[in-house]
Amino acid sequence: MEKIYGLKSILMGNPAADGDMGTVLTEVFGQTVKGTATLESTEPTTEDIGTEEVSTLLDTLTTADAVWTLKASTYNVSADTMVKLFGGTVSGTAPNLTWTAPVGGGTLDVYQSVSVTTKSGIVINLVKVKLLGSAALAFDKTKLGQINWTGKVLTPDKAVGPMSIVFGTAG
């Protein structure tokens, strides 16, 4: 029996030009807050179909598939992280960088291929993920500020499955 536990890495990069899984993936955020990395799915949405004649169901129709969501938080509150998740611009020369939010706010459309490797060696590949972010910048001497991010697994632009899990790889 395979066991999924622990996070080794989360790598991201642009999906391939043909809509398949991206091949150039790097660690974008790193410094994952302990206990925050999860891949979860919802239950599919269904509609029960009944009849007037009997009280039991005639059928249950699936009206929406399950939605898979990858979530994590990072302590990497950097100009690069801010631009990746919130847009805007970066000015200056490292290490003295300034991130400036986009005028009028706005929501970015950031699509990435994501590969998650567990400490047990299992690799989860997500072909096309839309990234969303929120800031939790604590001004508390017992906490670090962090960026929370969510990746919604979308239908790829190529006729391939949206995700795969590779079991039995070396950890």
Summary of the structure (lengths in Angstrom):
residues: 171
radius of gyration: 19.8
end to end distance: 15.1
largest distance: 74.5
contacts: 436
relative contact order: 0.25
helix: 5%
strand: 45%
